[in-house]
Amino acid sequence: MSNKRKYNSNLRDSQAAETRSKILGSARKLIAKEGFSGTTIASIAKDAGVSAQTIYAVFGNKGAIVAGMMTYLESAAGESEFVEKLQQTPDARAQLRVFTRWIQNLFDSGSDIFSVVLQSPTQPDLAKIRQNGDARRLMGCNQLAQQWAASGALRVSAEEAANQLWLTSSFETYQLSLVNLGWDSARYESWLYETAERLLFD
């Protein structure tokens, strides 16, 4: 491939990434304000300065835009750094702390969109996104629990540990603690860590 072709390819990739970022930013702002049903592809296109056809070409529909947002939020919250820290941390309690701080960071940075997904149970696209997110989190909890079981740290079975960690680390619990109890997110993270440690470890 010539340098010119490589340059043009890199330029197109950069422009595509910029367009995608604009669409996601506009969609997030509008959906957080107007709700999922109240936001249209046309309004997102207008705010992002692109055509509706471009949005359909890049994402397909509103549900896919929200799914893209969720992936972005996980990345922006430091998913790769979280995985790396877990791999570098052999102690079970230290790994739990890494996990609870990751959950805090993820929910802090994406609470507007997580709230929309949680509060729109009748929207099939959002229900599927929520189910997928819950399934991924449960899978992560299972992986941690298996490691802790292998190290002899658990006071319960690996399955029970994964289930309890998954339940306590839900966005619903995060939201209830901040909205209903008036906690800040640091207190929520401390509670999550202390509760999980008490339930899971000897």
C-alpha angles and dihedrals in degrees: 000000000000122000089248092055091047090050092049091047092050090047092052091048091050093048091047091051091049092050091048091049092050092051093048092048094050093044092050093050094047098041091049089052104035102024127239096287093043094055120082132196087241093056092048090049092050093049093046094046095237135108124267087239089060091054092050090049094049100039111004100220145000093272091058090049091056090046088053089050092053091052090049092049092053090050094045091050089060103261094164092048089048092054091046092051091050090053091050094047114076099175115093096219092047089051090051089054090051089051096048092048090049090052091048092050093046095050093042093053097042106031093120093058096036087055092053092050091047095047097048103067094151094059107095094205093052093043089056092048090051092048091049092048092049090048092051092048091049090050090053091048089051092052092051093045092051090053092048092048091051091052092050094241098123127093091194134043119285090248093052091046092052092048094049093046090049093050096047094046096055121127088236090064091046091051094046092051094051101036104032101029097033094231122153118235093258090060090047091053092049091050092048092051095045093045094049092045091052093047099043113030135064 
